Amino acid sequence: MKPVCLSLALAMLAVACATTSVTEQQIEAVAAAVDYGDSSSETLAVKAWKAFDKKDYPEVLAYTRKCVDLYGEEGRKMNAELSAFEPSSTAATKWALNDVGTCLFIMGSAYQDLEMYPEAVEAYRTLVNDYNYAQCWDPRGWYWRPAEVAAPRVERYEYRP
């Protein structure tokens, strides 16, 4: 009787500790059904944060991918124009850069939560390499720099199996 209980307990522990992942089919199904609002980069970033707070990862990935698809090139151009961070007083003028950079950070964080480390590294690396001057507005009243948070995560998760 004891070996059966032990086996059952180990099986339950394995299920509880199992990595949850999200499939492309799940993301595509959600992407076809979610409300993108006005599809502005700001709306997509706000919706991505809200989905992330709910741990609704297919929704997070639908919103973040949409933002990158629609505004990634514009954000990349804005980043290339800079040699330093835009001052806080004018940072909002780099809307595409900031929102795409924020969405890449959210995307990487979602993949990290899902223990999908190669995907997390890809999102973080893209942020660090192509949107390094992105700034994210914190509702508490300041900008923070997603690429500065993402860079050590690339190193941490890059070689993780």
N, C-alpha and C positions, 0 to 999 in steps of 0.2 A: 504494500500500500504506500509506503514512504517513497519508493522510487517513482511511482506514478505521480504523486503530489509534487515531487521535486521536478519531474519532467514538465508537468503542467505549469508550474511556477516559472521555470526557465523559458518555456514557450511564450508565456504571457509577457515576460520581461523582454524577450526578443521582439515581440510585436510592438510593445510600447516604445522601444528604443529604435525601431526601424526608421530609416530615413524615408521621409515623404518626398515624393518628387512630383513634378508637374509635366504632363506630356504635351507635345505640340498640338495634339488633337484637342485637349482640354483648353489650351490657350486660344486656338482658332475658334472653338465653339463659343467661348466667352467673348472673344473679340467681335464675333458676328452679332452678339446680342446686347452688349453693353451700350449705355448712353454716353456718347462722347461729348455731349453738350454742344457748345459752339466750336469744338475741336481746336480752340486756341491752345497754344503751348502752356499758358498759365492754367487753363481749365484742366488739361490733361495731367499736369504735374500735381495739382490739388487733388484730383480724383485718385491719382496713383498713391499719394500719401494716405488718403482716407482708406483705400483698399489695403495698403500695407498695415495700417493700424488695426484693421480687422483680420489680418493674416489671410486675406483672400488673394492668394498668390496668382492664380490664373488671371484675375482681374488686374492685379498690379502689372503683370507682364503685358496684358493687352494695352493698358493705358501708356506704359512707358515705351513700348515698341511703336505705338502710333505716334507719340511725340517725336521720337528719334527719326521715324520714317518721314514725317511731315516737315520737321524743322531742323534736322541734323545738319544738312548742308549749310543753311543760314547760320546756325550756331558755330559751325567750324570756321566759316568766313569771319565772323565776329571775333573769334578767338585769335585767328591769324593776324588781325589788325592790331592786337594788343602786344605790348612788351612788359606790361605790369597789370596788376588788378585795377579795374575801373574804381575810382573813388566811390564811396557809399552814396554820395549825393547824386551821382549819375549812373550808378550800377544798373538800374532798371532799364536803361537804354539798350543794354545788351540782353534783352529779353530772351531771344532764341538760345543764346549761349547759356544763360543761367538756367532756363527751364530744361533744356536738353541735358545739361550737366547734372542737374538735380534728378532728372528721370533716370539717367545712367547710374547714379548713386543708389536710387531706390531699387532699380533693377538688380544691381549687384548685391544689395542687402537682402533682397528677396531670395535670390539664388543661394546666397550664403546661409540664410535661415533654412533653406531646403537641403542644405549640404550638397548642392550641385556646384562644386567648387570650380571646375573648369569654366562654366558659364559665368560664375561670379567674377572670376579673374578676367574674363574677356570684357565684361561690362566695365569693371574698374579700370582695366588697362586702357580701354577706349577713352574713358573719362580723363585719365591722367595724361594720355598722349595727345588727344585732339580737342579737349575742352578744359584744359588746365586752369584757365582764368575764370571759369564759371563760379558764380557766387549764389548762395541759396539764402533767401530771406527767412529769418527765424521770427515767428510771430511775437517773440518777446522783445524784438526791437533791434536786431542787428543782422548783418550778413555773415555767413560762415562759408568756408571754401571746401566743397565736396572732394576735390582732387587731393587735397592735403590729408583728408581722412582715408581716402581710397588707396593711396600709394602704399602704405604699410600693409594693407589687406592684400594687395597683389603679391607682395613678397611672402606674406604669411600663408596664402592658399595656393600659390603657384605650383608647388610640387607635391601637394597633398593628393594621395591616391583617391 
